[in-house]
Amino acid sequence: MEETIPYPHIEPSNFDLIVVGTGLPESILAAASSAVNKTVLQLDPYPLYGSHYASLPLQDFISFIKSQQLQSEPSSNPQVPQTEHGSGNHVCVPLITRPLYSSLEINSYSSEPLDNSRKFCLDLTGPRVLLCSDPMIDLILKTGINQYMEFKSVDASFMSDAEGKLGTVPDSRSAIFKDRSLSFTEKNQLMRFFKLVQGHFLSESESEGSDLISEEDLESPFVEFLTKLGLSHKLKSIILYAIVMANYDQDNMEVCKDIIKTKDGINYLTLYHSSVGRFPNANGAMIYPLYGQGELPQAFCRRAAVKGCIHVLRMPVIALLMDKDSGTYKGVKLVSGQELFSAQLILAPSFKITSSLSPLSSHELSSHDLTLQDVEQKVVRGICITRNSLKPDVANCLVLFPPGSLCSDQKMSVRVFQLSSNVAVCPSGMFVTYLSALCDNAVEGKNLLHSAINALFSVSISGKSDKDDQSEITEVKPSLLWTALYLQELTKGAFESINYMTMPDEHLHYNCLLDTTAKLFQKMYPGEEFFPRTNPSDEFADDAGSELET
């Protein structure tokens, strides 16, 4: 006879907000709501914090991706009949999971990674990196959760040229002077351009009314403005794809689905340059959290707990309680059978309800309440484990493949981020490398990442029976020990009486996610401050959050 899992009884049964999922946006909202004295309950069916933003051991990573490829059928859940009535004036609408990952492809060339599975902390959202002046860093400092985290500098950034050579990104004055691949003319052009950007930012911040860049130019495509300044194709690529981090080929207006305006490019350049030197013990513009990006949602959960939020892991929500007459949300039903009620609900993106399952008619239940919206594009992600670094004496680095650098029909950038054991994400002597790119389908995405992997790595070869020229190649490129490629859906949050959060987006940063989360908070609680300043006596006082541990 199978043992029944003892689920705890939760008290109280009424809350201002119930959050299902412990992903980063869910955890930020739970912490923000708790900070303005709302009663919050945060639930997660999994035993670990982070949901789709977690950092997991290798075996757990594989299991999570595989589990999210299979959709749970509501009929297989005997605890929630499709037309079950709740204990009050409401009905139970089954909550089911939706597949958000697909086309998982795993290749193992050595048993070593799996033998050391628990020594890995693999990001589901990789690659991700934080600029030192990112809004997320500002929030980390404002909330004081930096006391729970440590960071490490990213050593360098590289960009591939059309010949496959990796060159250092000249992103600062000193880097420009040291760069041997730039001509004297190109160095002067890049220096003048950076000076123009700095001067424009200063003129705006000082409200002098004499902006160095005209309003017409600011509204024009950034690539046209760079061309107008006479910058070479190489310099434009460095600015657009290695610093501003454009996704699409900005020169090809027919395929570019996200044309960057000059004002947006200038703003990101300013953010990038202000990140250099912000923290005296951080080299360069970028940093990464020790133990992986999954530390972020955990830190916000701890912040929420200090403010009174209740957290319960291993607690599946099997149904939503909807008013019989109006069809509005009332509460949730847990796998334990307990019913809980709240004024607001936040759902992780892996959950949905469908009209065919709902005992309510279509006019009673808003379509926005049924599920979040899918985005046409997808993100293909990859992870490679190797024994050697992409560059000698470089532990943690970012590599960019701009459009056209891998193949002539490449229309999207490919981002590669290598991490070493000094950020506690892998065993000593190994390296973890993340790859990602936007794509329309699995074939296109995987072909793109395969091209990047082939350009950077070689398959581990055992024995010495190979030809000499093959041996020479394997000495130049790091040998692969293990790889995984998978497709991740992109979703837009639906914010009605049931608020759906979004999946990790295609960016290296969290700026869009944070902006969306802050707007949702204002919609839920108009007039309340998004993380009000703490009191001097509070554990999270401002003076405790003025520096990052790096």
DAPEFEN-V903755 format. One record per helix or strand of 3 or more residues. SS is the DSSP state (helix for helix, strand for strand). FROM is the first residue (numbers start at 1). TO is the last residue. Records with the same first field share a line. If there is no record, write none. Layout:
# DAPEFEN-V903755
SS=FROM-TO, FROM-TO
This chain:
# DAPEFEN-V903755
strand=14-20, 40-44, 90-94, 101-108, 151-153, 156-160, 166-168, 286-289, 310-313, 317-323, 329-334, 339-347, 373-386, 397-401, 414-420, 431-439, 457-459, 478-492, 498-500
helix=24-35, 51-53, 58-67, 74-76, 112-115, 117-119, 135-143, 145-148, 173-178, 184-205, 215-219, 222-228, 233-243, 262-275, 294-306, 367-370, 421-423, 442-456, 468-476, 511-524, 542-545
